[in-house]
Amino acid sequence: MAKKKVAARRVPRSATPRMFSDGKPTQAAQPTAAARANGVTSRTAGSAGRAPVALAQEYRYVTGDLRRLGLLAVGIFAVLIVLGVVVR
């Protein structure tokens, strides 16, 4: 007779997160003086100076991968069709 498995007890999450540092907020979390003057206090204050990048430029490797994947799929379908015709 097999042993009965006992489910592991799940520990509930704490209401307050654990702090693994000295407990002080980092510099990145604090808005800069210029951001406070403009009324920006969210996390976007540090990224406001970045220039937008075109998605095609940022993910150009994806199009090459998709092209290769499409060619592989067409090749496999061609092999399956040939095998289907030959085996009959």
PyMOL Python script that loads the backbone (N, CA, C, O; Angstrom):
from pymol import cmd

cmd.read_pdbstr("""\
ATOM      1  N   MET A   1       0.834  -1.171   0.000  1.00  0.00           N
ATOM      2  CA  MET A   1       0.000   0.000   0.000  1.00  0.00           C
ATOM      3  C   MET A   1       0.885   1.242   0.000  1.00  0.00           C
ATOM      4  O   MET A   1       1.856   1.308   0.754  1.00  0.00           O
ATOM      5  N   ALA A   2       0.562   2.221  -0.834  1.00  0.00           N
ATOM      6  CA  ALA A   2       1.373   3.431  -0.962  1.00  0.00           C
ATOM      7  C   ALA A   2       1.176   4.348   0.236  1.00  0.00           C
ATOM      8  O   ALA A   2       0.121   4.364   0.870  1.00  0.00           O
ATOM      9  N   LYS A   3       2.229   5.112   0.523  1.00  0.00           N
ATOM     10  CA  LYS A   3       2.144   6.068   1.621  1.00  0.00           C
ATOM     11  C   LYS A   3       1.264   7.245   1.231  1.00  0.00           C
ATOM     12  O   LYS A   3       1.239   7.664   0.074  1.00  0.00           O
ATOM     13  N   LYS A   4       0.562   7.758   2.189  1.00  0.00           N
ATOM     14  CA  LYS A   4      -0.285   8.907   1.952  1.00  0.00           C
ATOM     15  C   LYS A   4       0.581  10.172   1.971  1.00  0.00           C
ATOM     16  O   LYS A   4       1.352  10.383   2.907  1.00  0.00           O
ATOM     17  N   LYS A   5       0.454  11.006   0.943  1.00  0.00           N
ATOM     18  CA  LYS A   5       1.229  12.239   0.883  1.00  0.00           C
ATOM     19  C   LYS A   5       0.559  13.314   1.733  1.00  0.00           C
ATOM     20  O   LYS A   5      -0.659  13.488   1.704  1.00  0.00           O
ATOM     21  N   VAL A   6       1.381  14.021   2.483  1.00  0.00           N
ATOM     22  CA  VAL A   6       0.877  15.097   3.321  1.00  0.00           C
ATOM     23  C   VAL A   6       1.178  16.412   2.618  1.00  0.00           C
ATOM     24  O   VAL A   6       2.320  16.674   2.240  1.00  0.00           O
ATOM     25  N   ALA A   7       0.163  17.231   2.446  1.00  0.00           N
ATOM     26  CA  ALA A   7       0.349  18.519   1.779  1.00  0.00           C
ATOM     27  C   ALA A   7       1.157  19.449   2.668  1.00  0.00           C
ATOM     28  O   ALA A   7       0.959  19.486   3.882  1.00  0.00           O
ATOM     29  N   ALA A   8       2.065  20.196   2.060  1.00  0.00           N
ATOM     30  CA  ALA A   8       2.872  21.146   2.807  1.00  0.00           C
ATOM     31  C   ALA A   8       2.002  22.308   3.273  1.00  0.00           C
ATOM     32  O   ALA A   8       1.117  22.764   2.549  1.00  0.00           O
ATOM     33  N   ARG A   9       2.258  22.768   4.461  1.00  0.00           N
ATOM     34  CA  ARG A   9       1.485  23.874   5.023  1.00  0.00           C
ATOM     35  C   ARG A   9       1.964  25.181   4.400  1.00  0.00           C
ATOM     36  O   ARG A   9       3.159  25.474   4.399  1.00  0.00           O
ATOM     37  N   ARG A  10       1.051  25.941   3.886  1.00  0.00           N
ATOM     38  CA  ARG A  10       1.382  27.209   3.236  1.00  0.00           C
ATOM     39  C   ARG A  10       1.373  28.322   4.270  1.00  0.00           C
ATOM     40  O   ARG A  10       0.415  28.480   5.027  1.00  0.00           O
ATOM     41  N   VAL A  11       2.448  29.085   4.288  1.00  0.00           N
ATOM     42  CA  VAL A  11       2.574  30.172   5.246  1.00  0.00           C
ATOM     43  C   VAL A  11       1.940  31.427   4.643  1.00  0.00           C
ATOM     44  O   VAL A  11       2.286  31.799   3.522  1.00  0.00           O
ATOM     45  N   PRO A  12       1.025  32.087   5.351  1.00  0.00           N
ATOM     46  CA  PRO A  12       0.396  33.288   4.799  1.00  0.00           C
ATOM     47  C   PRO A  12       1.401  34.434   4.689  1.00  0.00           C
ATOM     48  O   PRO A  12       2.369  34.507   5.445  1.00  0.00           O
ATOM     49  N   ARG A  13       1.151  35.315   3.744  1.00  0.00           N
ATOM     50  CA  ARG A  13       2.019  36.475   3.548  1.00  0.00           C
ATOM     51  C   ARG A  13       1.822  37.482   4.666  1.00  0.00           C
ATOM     52  O   ARG A  13       0.742  37.615   5.241  1.00  0.00           O
ATOM     53  N   SER A  14       2.891  38.171   4.944  1.00  0.00           N
ATOM     54  CA  SER A  14       2.852  39.174   5.991  1.00  0.00           C
ATOM     55  C   SER A  14       2.220  40.461   5.463  1.00  0.00           C
ATOM     56  O   SER A  14       2.306  40.753   4.270  1.00  0.00           O
ATOM     57  N   ALA A  15       1.594  41.219   6.341  1.00  0.00           N
ATOM     58  CA  ALA A  15       0.982  42.487   5.943  1.00  0.00           C
ATOM     59  C   ALA A  15       2.049  43.538   5.655  1.00  0.00           C
ATOM     60  O   ALA A  15       1.832  44.433   4.838  1.00  0.00           O
ATOM     61  N   THR A  16       3.193  43.437   6.315  1.00  0.00           N
ATOM     62  CA  THR A  16       4.289  44.382   6.077  1.00  0.00           C
ATOM     63  C   THR A  16       5.439  43.642   5.430  1.00  0.00           C
ATOM     64  O   THR A  16       5.817  42.568   5.899  1.00  0.00           O
ATOM     65  N   PRO A  17       6.010  44.190   4.360  1.00  0.00           N
ATOM     66  CA  PRO A  17       7.114  43.502   3.686  1.00  0.00           C
ATOM     67  C   PRO A  17       8.376  43.503   4.542  1.00  0.00           C
ATOM     68  O   PRO A  17       8.571  44.378   5.385  1.00  0.00           O
ATOM     69  N   ARG A  18       9.225  42.512   4.312  1.00  0.00           N
ATOM     70  CA  ARG A  18      10.486  42.435   5.037  1.00  0.00           C
ATOM     71  C   ARG A  18      11.473  43.430   4.463  1.00  0.00           C
ATOM     72  O   ARG A  18      11.473  43.692   3.260  1.00  0.00           O
ATOM     73  N   MET A  19      12.303  43.978   5.311  1.00  0.00           N
ATOM     74  CA  MET A  19      13.343  44.913   4.880  1.00  0.00           C
ATOM     75  C   MET A  19      14.684  44.205   4.995  1.00  0.00           C
ATOM     76  O   MET A  19      15.046  43.740   6.076  1.00  0.00           O
ATOM     77  N   PHE A  20      15.413  44.117   3.913  1.00  0.00           N
ATOM     78  CA  PHE A  20      16.708  43.457   3.927  1.00  0.00           C
ATOM     79  C   PHE A  20      17.854  44.463   3.937  1.00  0.00           C
ATOM     80  O   PHE A  20      19.008  44.085   3.734  1.00  0.00           O
ATOM     81  N   SER A  21      17.557  45.710   4.165  1.00  0.00           N
ATOM     82  CA  SER A  21      18.601  46.728   4.213  1.00  0.00           C
ATOM     83  C   SER A  21      18.511  47.462   5.542  1.00  0.00           C
ATOM     84  O   SER A  21      17.990  46.927   6.520  1.00  0.00           O
ATOM     85  N   ASP A  22      19.017  48.676   5.573  1.00  0.00           N
ATOM     86  CA  ASP A  22      18.988  49.441   6.813  1.00  0.00           C
ATOM     87  C   ASP A  22      17.628  50.077   7.072  1.00  0.00           C
ATOM     88  O   ASP A  22      17.448  50.745   8.090  1.00  0.00           O
ATOM     89  N   GLY A  23      16.666  49.884   6.170  1.00  0.00           N
ATOM     90  CA  GLY A  23      15.333  50.399   6.365  1.00  0.00           C
ATOM     91  C   GLY A  23      15.113  51.782   5.793  1.00  0.00           C
ATOM     92  O   GLY A  23      13.994  52.294   5.837  1.00  0.00           O
ATOM     93  N   LYS A  24      16.153  52.398   5.256  1.00  0.00           N
ATOM     94  CA  LYS A  24      16.013  53.730   4.667  1.00  0.00           C
ATOM     95  C   LYS A  24      15.669  53.589   3.189  1.00  0.00           C
ATOM     96  O   LYS A  24      16.158  52.668   2.535  1.00  0.00           O
ATOM     97  N   PRO A  25      14.844  54.473   2.651  1.00  0.00           N
ATOM     98  CA  PRO A  25      14.529  54.387   1.225  1.00  0.00           C
ATOM     99  C   PRO A  25      15.755  54.727   0.386  1.00  0.00           C
ATOM    100  O   PRO A  25      16.625  55.485   0.815  1.00  0.00           O
ATOM    101  N   THR A  26      15.812  54.158  -0.813  1.00  0.00           N
ATOM    102  CA  THR A  26      16.944  54.417  -1.696  1.00  0.00           C
ATOM    103  C   THR A  26      16.825  55.791  -2.324  1.00  0.00           C
ATOM    104  O   THR A  26      15.771  56.424  -2.255  1.00  0.00           O
ATOM    105  N   GLN A  27      17.898  56.251  -2.933  1.00  0.00           N
ATOM    106  CA  GLN A  27      17.899  57.553  -3.597  1.00  0.00           C
ATOM    107  C   GLN A  27      16.981  57.548  -4.813  1.00  0.00           C
ATOM    108  O   GLN A  27      16.386  58.574  -5.143  1.00  0.00           O
ATOM    109  N   ALA A  28      16.861  56.400  -5.484  1.00  0.00           N
ATOM    110  CA  ALA A  28      16.019  56.324  -6.678  1.00  0.00           C
ATOM    111  C   ALA A  28      14.546  56.500  -6.334  1.00  0.00           C
ATOM    112  O   ALA A  28      13.775  56.963  -7.175  1.00  0.00           O
ATOM    113  N   ALA A  29      14.142  56.147  -5.135  1.00  0.00           N
ATOM    114  CA  ALA A  29      12.737  56.242  -4.755  1.00  0.00           C
ATOM    115  C   ALA A  29      12.329  57.672  -4.419  1.00  0.00           C
ATOM    116  O   ALA A  29      11.141  57.991  -4.422  1.00  0.00           O
ATOM    117  N   GLN A  30      13.305  58.538  -4.127  1.00  0.00           N
ATOM    118  CA  GLN A  30      12.998  59.910  -3.759  1.00  0.00           C
ATOM    119  C   GLN A  30      13.008  60.793  -5.000  1.00  0.00           C
ATOM    120  O   GLN A  30      13.962  60.740  -5.776  1.00  0.00           O
ATOM    121  N   PRO A  31      11.968  61.606  -5.211  1.00  0.00           N
ATOM    122  CA  PRO A  31      11.949  62.484  -6.375  1.00  0.00           C
ATOM    123  C   PRO A  31      12.990  63.592  -6.245  1.00  0.00           C
ATOM    124  O   PRO A  31      13.319  64.028  -5.142  1.00  0.00           O
ATOM    125  N   THR A  32      13.494  64.031  -7.375  1.00  0.00           N
ATOM    126  CA  THR A  32      14.491  65.087  -7.375  1.00  0.00           C
ATOM    127  C   THR A  32      13.830  66.431  -7.109  1.00  0.00           C
ATOM    128  O   THR A  32      12.606  66.556  -7.149  1.00  0.00           O
ATOM    129  N   ALA A  33      14.659  67.434  -6.837  1.00  0.00           N
ATOM    130  CA  ALA A  33      14.121  68.767  -6.552  1.00  0.00           C
ATOM    131  C   ALA A  33      13.393  69.331  -7.774  1.00  0.00           C
ATOM    132  O   ALA A  33      12.354  69.976  -7.630  1.00  0.00           O
ATOM    133  N   ALA A  34      13.929  69.092  -8.980  1.00  0.00           N
ATOM    134  CA  ALA A  34      13.281  69.584 -10.201  1.00  0.00           C
ATOM    135  C   ALA A  34      11.942  68.890 -10.414  1.00  0.00           C
ATOM    136  O   ALA A  34      10.978  69.519 -10.849  1.00  0.00           O
ATOM    137  N   ALA A  35      11.879  67.608 -10.114  1.00  0.00           N
ATOM    138  CA  ALA A  35      10.625  66.878 -10.282  1.00  0.00           C
ATOM    139  C   ALA A  35       9.592  67.353  -9.274  1.00  0.00           C
ATOM    140  O   ALA A  35       8.410  67.458  -9.600  1.00  0.00           O
ATOM    141  N   ARG A  36      10.025  67.641  -8.053  1.00  0.00           N
ATOM    142  CA  ARG A  36       9.088  68.146  -7.052  1.00  0.00           C
ATOM    143  C   ARG A  36       8.572  69.532  -7.439  1.00  0.00           C
ATOM    144  O   ARG A  36       7.411  69.855  -7.186  1.00  0.00           O
ATOM    145  N   ALA A  37       9.432  70.354  -8.053  1.00  0.00           N
ATOM    146  CA  ALA A  37       9.018  71.693  -8.464  1.00  0.00           C
ATOM    147  C   ALA A  37       7.972  71.618  -9.578  1.00  0.00           C
ATOM    148  O   ALA A  37       7.074  72.457  -9.650  1.00  0.00           O
ATOM    149  N   ASN A  38       8.094  70.606 -10.448  1.00  0.00           N
ATOM    150  CA  ASN A  38       7.139  70.443 -11.542  1.00  0.00           C
ATOM    151  C   ASN A  38       5.891  69.693 -11.110  1.00  0.00           C
ATOM    152  O   ASN A  38       4.949  69.557 -11.890  1.00  0.00           O
ATOM    153  N   GLY A  39       5.873  69.210  -9.885  1.00  0.00           N
ATOM    154  CA  GLY A  39       4.710  68.481  -9.397  1.00  0.00           C
ATOM    155  C   GLY A  39       4.752  67.002  -9.718  1.00  0.00           C
ATOM    156  O   GLY A  39       3.762  66.302  -9.507  1.00  0.00           O
ATOM    157  N   VAL A  40       5.879  66.503 -10.226  1.00  0.00           N
ATOM    158  CA  VAL A  40       6.012  65.090 -10.563  1.00  0.00           C
ATOM    159  C   VAL A  40       6.570  64.372  -9.356  1.00  0.00           C
ATOM    160  O   VAL A  40       7.691  64.644  -8.927  1.00  0.00           O
ATOM    161  N   THR A  41       5.795  63.461  -8.811  1.00  0.00           N
ATOM    162  CA  THR A  41       6.275  62.724  -7.639  1.00  0.00           C
ATOM    163  C   THR A  41       6.184  61.224  -7.845  1.00  0.00           C
ATOM    164  O   THR A  41       6.380  60.468  -6.893  1.00  0.00           O
ATOM    165  N   SER A  42       5.892  60.767  -9.056  1.00  0.00           N
ATOM    166  CA  SER A  42       5.755  59.334  -9.283  1.00  0.00           C
ATOM    167  C   SER A  42       7.092  58.734  -9.688  1.00  0.00           C
ATOM    168  O   SER A  42       8.119  59.413  -9.691  1.00  0.00           O
ATOM    169  N   ARG A  43       7.062  57.459 -10.027  1.00  0.00           N
ATOM    170  CA  ARG A  43       8.278  56.757 -10.415  1.00  0.00           C
ATOM    171  C   ARG A  43       8.790  57.210 -11.766  1.00  0.00           C
ATOM    172  O   ARG A  43       9.925  56.896 -12.122  1.00  0.00           O
ATOM    173  N   THR A  44       7.995  57.934 -12.526  1.00  0.00           N
ATOM    174  CA  THR A  44       8.416  58.362 -13.855  1.00  0.00           C
ATOM    175  C   THR A  44       9.333  59.569 -13.804  1.00  0.00           C
ATOM    176  O   THR A  44       9.786  60.025 -14.854  1.00  0.00           O
ATOM    177  N   ALA A  45       9.620  60.093 -12.650  1.00  0.00           N
ATOM    178  CA  ALA A  45      10.448  61.283 -12.554  1.00  0.00           C
ATOM    179  C   ALA A  45      11.844  61.037 -13.098  1.00  0.00           C
ATOM    180  O   ALA A  45      12.421  61.939 -13.705  1.00  0.00           O
ATOM    181  N   GLY A  46      12.405  59.858 -12.906  1.00  0.00           N
ATOM    182  CA  GLY A  46      13.747  59.565 -13.385  1.00  0.00           C
ATOM    183  C   GLY A  46      13.798  59.261 -14.863  1.00  0.00           C
ATOM    184  O   GLY A  46      14.845  59.438 -15.485  1.00  0.00           O
ATOM    185  N   SER A  47      12.698  58.807 -15.449  1.00  0.00           N
ATOM    186  CA  SER A  47      12.703  58.426 -16.855  1.00  0.00           C
ATOM    187  C   SER A  47      12.182  59.531 -17.767  1.00  0.00           C
ATOM    188  O   SER A  47      12.022  59.302 -18.966  1.00  0.00           O
ATOM    189  N   ALA A  48      11.917  60.704 -17.243  1.00  0.00           N
ATOM    190  CA  ALA A  48      11.354  61.771 -18.060  1.00  0.00           C
ATOM    191  C   ALA A  48      12.358  62.284 -19.092  1.00  0.00           C
ATOM    192  O   ALA A  48      11.942  62.817 -20.121  1.00  0.00           O
ATOM    193  N   GLY A  49      13.650  62.145 -18.855  1.00  0.00           N
ATOM    194  CA  GLY A  49      14.653  62.661 -19.765  1.00  0.00           C
ATOM    195  C   GLY A  49      15.012  61.723 -20.892  1.00  0.00           C
ATOM    196  O   GLY A  49      15.776  62.107 -21.777  1.00  0.00           O
ATOM    197  N   ARG A  50      14.499  60.518 -20.897  1.00  0.00           N
ATOM    198  CA  ARG A  50      14.846  59.557 -21.944  1.00  0.00           C
ATOM    199  C   ARG A  50      14.100  59.856 -23.229  1.00  0.00           C
ATOM    200  O   ARG A  50      12.944  60.279 -23.216  1.00  0.00           O
ATOM    201  N   ALA A  51      14.790  59.627 -24.345  1.00  0.00           N
ATOM    202  CA  ALA A  51      14.158  59.783 -25.650  1.00  0.00           C
ATOM    203  C   ALA A  51      13.413  58.501 -25.994  1.00  0.00           C
ATOM    204  O   ALA A  51      13.905  57.416 -25.686  1.00  0.00           O
ATOM    205  N   PRO A  52      12.240  58.588 -26.622  1.00  0.00           N
ATOM    206  CA  PRO A  52      11.509  57.377 -26.984  1.00  0.00           C
ATOM    207  C   PRO A  52      12.261  56.601 -28.070  1.00  0.00           C
ATOM    208  O   PRO A  52      12.854  57.192 -28.972  1.00  0.00           O
ATOM    209  N   VAL A  53      12.227  55.285 -27.969  1.00  0.00           N
ATOM    210  CA  VAL A  53      12.902  54.417 -28.923  1.00  0.00           C
ATOM    211  C   VAL A  53      11.836  53.675 -29.709  1.00  0.00           C
ATOM    212  O   VAL A  53      10.861  53.185 -29.140  1.00  0.00           O
ATOM    213  N   ALA A  54      12.026  53.595 -31.019  1.00  0.00           N
ATOM    214  CA  ALA A  54      11.066  52.899 -31.869  1.00  0.00           C
ATOM    215  C   ALA A  54      11.083  51.408 -31.548  1.00  0.00           C
ATOM    216  O   ALA A  54      12.143  50.823 -31.323  1.00  0.00           O
ATOM    217  N   LEU A  55       9.910  50.807 -31.530  1.00  0.00           N
ATOM    218  CA  LEU A  55       9.815  49.389 -31.208  1.00  0.00           C
ATOM    219  C   LEU A  55      10.530  48.531 -32.246  1.00  0.00           C
ATOM    220  O   LEU A  55      11.132  47.515 -31.897  1.00  0.00           O
ATOM    221  N   ALA A  56      10.473  48.924 -33.512  1.00  0.00           N
ATOM    222  CA  ALA A  56      11.141  48.148 -34.550  1.00  0.00           C
ATOM    223  C   ALA A  56      12.647  48.137 -34.330  1.00  0.00           C
ATOM    224  O   ALA A  56      13.311  47.137 -34.601  1.00  0.00           O
ATOM    225  N   GLN A  57      13.179  49.239 -33.844  1.00  0.00           N
ATOM    226  CA  GLN A  57      14.617  49.304 -33.588  1.00  0.00           C
ATOM    227  C   GLN A  57      14.983  48.490 -32.345  1.00  0.00           C
ATOM    228  O   GLN A  57      16.017  47.822 -32.318  1.00  0.00           O
ATOM    229  N   GLU A  58      14.149  48.547 -31.341  1.00  0.00           N
ATOM    230  CA  GLU A  58      14.457  47.861 -30.095  1.00  0.00           C
ATOM    231  C   GLU A  58      14.296  46.348 -30.205  1.00  0.00           C
ATOM    232  O   GLU A  58      15.036  45.610 -29.555  1.00  0.00           O
ATOM    233  N   TYR A  59      13.344  45.866 -31.014  1.00  0.00           N
ATOM    234  CA  TYR A  59      13.065  44.439 -31.118  1.00  0.00           C
ATOM    235  C   TYR A  59      13.361  43.903 -32.511  1.00  0.00           C
ATOM    236  O   TYR A  59      12.634  43.035 -32.994  1.00  0.00           O
ATOM    237  N   ARG A  60      14.393  44.386 -33.162  1.00  0.00           N
ATOM    238  CA  ARG A  60      14.677  43.940 -34.523  1.00  0.00           C
ATOM    239  C   ARG A  60      15.093  42.478 -34.574  1.00  0.00           C
ATOM    240  O   ARG A  60      14.898  41.831 -35.602  1.00  0.00           O
ATOM    241  N   TYR A  61      15.658  41.937 -33.503  1.00  0.00           N
ATOM    242  CA  TYR A  61      16.022  40.532 -33.478  1.00  0.00           C
ATOM    243  C   TYR A  61      14.792  39.639 -33.476  1.00  0.00           C
ATOM    244  O   TYR A  61      14.868  38.485 -33.899  1.00  0.00           O
ATOM    245  N   VAL A  62      13.664  40.151 -33.010  1.00  0.00           N
ATOM    246  CA  VAL A  62      12.436  39.346 -32.956  1.00  0.00           C
ATOM    247  C   VAL A  62      11.934  39.049 -34.362  1.00  0.00           C
ATOM    248  O   VAL A  62      11.468  37.940 -34.625  1.00  0.00           O
ATOM    249  N   THR A  63      12.018  40.008 -35.264  1.00  0.00           N
ATOM    250  CA  THR A  63      11.544  39.772 -36.631  1.00  0.00           C
ATOM    251  C   THR A  63      12.366  38.688 -37.311  1.00  0.00           C
ATOM    252  O   THR A  63      11.819  37.863 -38.043  1.00  0.00           O
ATOM    253  N   GLY A  64      13.670  38.681 -37.078  1.00  0.00           N
ATOM    254  CA  GLY A  64      14.513  37.621 -37.648  1.00  0.00           C
ATOM    255  C   GLY A  64      14.151  36.256 -37.086  1.00  0.00           C
ATOM    256  O   GLY A  64      14.097  35.270 -37.822  1.00  0.00           O
ATOM    257  N   ASP A  65      13.902  36.198 -35.777  1.00  0.00           N
ATOM    258  CA  ASP A  65      13.507  34.932 -35.153  1.00  0.00           C
ATOM    259  C   ASP A  65      12.166  34.455 -35.682  1.00  0.00           C
ATOM    260  O   ASP A  65      11.992  33.264 -35.943  1.00  0.00           O
ATOM    261  N   LEU A  66      11.204  35.379 -35.845  1.00  0.00           N
ATOM    262  CA  LEU A  66       9.893  34.994 -36.369  1.00  0.00           C
ATOM    263  C   LEU A  66       9.988  34.507 -37.809  1.00  0.00           C
ATOM    264  O   LEU A  66       9.283  33.577 -38.200  1.00  0.00           O
ATOM    265  N   ARG A  67      10.864  35.136 -38.601  1.00  0.00           N
ATOM    266  CA  ARG A  67      11.055  34.717 -39.991  1.00  0.00           C
ATOM    267  C   ARG A  67      11.599  33.284 -40.027  1.00  0.00           C
ATOM    268  O   ARG A  67      11.120  32.448 -40.793  1.00  0.00           O
ATOM    269  N   ARG A  68      12.607  33.015 -39.190  1.00  0.00           N
ATOM    270  CA  ARG A  68      13.180  31.661 -39.143  1.00  0.00           C
ATOM    271  C   ARG A  68      12.151  30.640 -38.662  1.00  0.00           C
ATOM    272  O   ARG A  68      12.089  29.526 -39.183  1.00  0.00           O
ATOM    273  N   LEU A  69      11.361  31.009 -37.690  1.00  0.00           N
ATOM    274  CA  LEU A  69      10.335  30.110 -37.178  1.00  0.00           C
ATOM    275  C   LEU A  69       9.283  29.822 -38.246  1.00  0.00           C
ATOM    276  O   LEU A  69       8.821  28.688 -38.371  1.00  0.00           O
ATOM    277  N   GLY A  70       8.903  30.838 -39.014  1.00  0.00           N
ATOM    278  CA  GLY A  70       7.935  30.649 -40.099  1.00  0.00           C
ATOM    279  C   GLY A  70       8.474  29.732 -41.184  1.00  0.00           C
ATOM    280  O   GLY A  70       7.755  28.873 -41.694  1.00  0.00           O
ATOM    281  N   LEU A  71       9.750  29.917 -41.538  1.00  0.00           N
ATOM    282  CA  LEU A  71      10.351  29.042 -42.551  1.00  0.00           C
ATOM    283  C   LEU A  71      10.425  27.601 -42.055  1.00  0.00           C
ATOM    284  O   LEU A  71      10.200  26.666 -42.823  1.00  0.00           O
ATOM    285  N   LEU A  72      10.733  27.424 -40.800  1.00  0.00           N
ATOM    286  CA  LEU A  72      10.771  26.081 -40.227  1.00  0.00           C
ATOM    287  C   LEU A  72       9.384  25.440 -40.258  1.00  0.00           C
ATOM    288  O   LEU A  72       9.256  24.260 -40.585  1.00  0.00           O
ATOM    289  N   ALA A  73       8.341  26.210 -39.920  1.00  0.00           N
ATOM    290  CA  ALA A  73       6.976  25.689 -39.935  1.00  0.00           C
ATOM    291  C   ALA A  73       6.557  25.296 -41.348  1.00  0.00           C
ATOM    292  O   ALA A  73       5.949  24.244 -41.548  1.00  0.00           O
ATOM    293  N   VAL A  74       6.881  26.139 -42.331  1.00  0.00           N
ATOM    294  CA  VAL A  74       6.541  25.827 -43.731  1.00  0.00           C
ATOM    295  C   VAL A  74       7.279  24.571 -44.171  1.00  0.00           C
ATOM    296  O   VAL A  74       6.705  23.725 -44.858  1.00  0.00           O
ATOM    297  N   GLY A  75       8.541  24.441 -43.786  1.00  0.00           N
ATOM    298  CA  GLY A  75       9.312  23.251 -44.149  1.00  0.00           C
ATOM    299  C   GLY A  75       8.735  21.990 -43.548  1.00  0.00           C
ATOM    300  O   GLY A  75       8.659  20.962 -44.221  1.00  0.00           O
ATOM    301  N   ILE A  76       8.326  22.048 -42.295  1.00  0.00           N
ATOM    302  CA  ILE A  76       7.745  20.874 -41.642  1.00  0.00           C
ATOM    303  C   ILE A  76       6.410  20.500 -42.293  1.00  0.00           C
ATOM    304  O   ILE A  76       6.129  19.319 -42.496  1.00  0.00           O
ATOM    305  N   PHE A  77       5.583  21.510 -42.623  1.00  0.00           N
ATOM    306  CA  PHE A  77       4.320  21.214 -43.309  1.00  0.00           C
ATOM    307  C   PHE A  77       4.584  20.586 -44.668  1.00  0.00           C
ATOM    308  O   PHE A  77       3.874  19.665 -45.071  1.00  0.00           O
ATOM    309  N   ALA A  78       5.601  21.075 -45.384  1.00  0.00           N
ATOM    310  CA  ALA A  78       5.927  20.502 -46.691  1.00  0.00           C
ATOM    311  C   ALA A  78       6.348  19.044 -46.550  1.00  0.00           C
ATOM    312  O   ALA A  78       5.934  18.202 -47.347  1.00  0.00           O
ATOM    313  N   VAL A  79       7.165  18.738 -45.546  1.00  0.00           N
ATOM    314  CA  VAL A  79       7.589  17.350 -45.314  1.00  0.00           C
ATOM    315  C   VAL A  79       6.380  16.486 -44.980  1.00  0.00           C
ATOM    316  O   VAL A  79       6.270  15.366 -45.478  1.00  0.00           O
ATOM    317  N   LEU A  80       5.474  16.986 -44.150  1.00  0.00           N
ATOM    318  CA  LEU A  80       4.280  16.214 -43.795  1.00  0.00           C
ATOM    319  C   LEU A  80       3.392  15.954 -45.008  1.00  0.00           C
ATOM    320  O   LEU A  80       2.846  14.860 -45.157  1.00  0.00           O
ATOM    321  N   ILE A  81       3.248  16.947 -45.867  1.00  0.00           N
ATOM    322  CA  ILE A  81       2.423  16.772 -47.072  1.00  0.00           C
ATOM    323  C   ILE A  81       3.065  15.752 -48.002  1.00  0.00           C
ATOM    324  O   ILE A  81       2.382  14.889 -48.554  1.00  0.00           O
ATOM    325  N   VAL A  82       4.395  15.854 -48.175  1.00  0.00           N
ATOM    326  CA  VAL A  82       5.089  14.897 -49.038  1.00  0.00           C
ATOM    327  C   VAL A  82       4.955  13.493 -48.460  1.00  0.00           C
ATOM    328  O   VAL A  82       4.664  12.554 -49.201  1.00  0.00           O
ATOM    329  N   LEU A  83       5.156  13.329 -47.176  1.00  0.00           N
ATOM    330  CA  LEU A  83       5.015  12.017 -46.553  1.00  0.00           C
ATOM    331  C   LEU A  83       3.582  11.495 -46.668  1.00  0.00           C
ATOM    332  O   LEU A  83       3.370  10.297 -46.860  1.00  0.00           O
ATOM    333  N   GLY A  84       2.608  12.384 -46.551  1.00  0.00           N
ATOM    334  CA  GLY A  84       1.216  11.984 -46.690  1.00  0.00           C
ATOM    335  C   GLY A  84       0.886  11.483 -48.085  1.00  0.00           C
ATOM    336  O   GLY A  84       0.095  10.552 -48.237  1.00  0.00           O
ATOM    337  N   VAL A  85       1.481  12.089 -49.104  1.00  0.00           N
ATOM    338  CA  VAL A  85       1.228  11.696 -50.482  1.00  0.00           C
ATOM    339  C   VAL A  85       1.978  10.405 -50.802  1.00  0.00           C
ATOM    340  O   VAL A  85       1.438   9.527 -51.475  1.00  0.00           O
ATOM    341  N   VAL A  86       3.213  10.283 -50.328  1.00  0.00           N
ATOM    342  CA  VAL A  86       4.043   9.121 -50.648  1.00  0.00           C
ATOM    343  C   VAL A  86       3.545   7.865 -49.940  1.00  0.00           C
ATOM    344  O   VAL A  86       3.580   6.788 -50.534  1.00  0.00           O
ATOM    345  N   VAL A  87       3.093   7.960 -48.721  1.00  0.00           N
ATOM    346  CA  VAL A  87       2.693   6.793 -47.942  1.00  0.00           C
ATOM    347  C   VAL A  87       1.412   6.168 -48.480  1.00  0.00           C
ATOM    348  O   VAL A  87       1.228   4.961 -48.323  1.00  0.00           O
ATOM    349  N   ARG A  88       0.537   6.914 -49.096  1.00  0.00           N
ATOM    350  CA  ARG A  88      -0.723   6.373 -49.616  1.00  0.00           C
ATOM    351  C   ARG A  88      -0.415   5.344 -50.606  1.00  0.00           C
ATOM    352  O   ARG A  88      -1.325   4.747 -51.180  1.00  0.00           O
TER     353      ARG A  88
END
""", "prot")
cmd.dss("prot")
cmd.show_as("cartoon", "prot")
cmd.util.cbc("prot")
cmd.orient("prot")
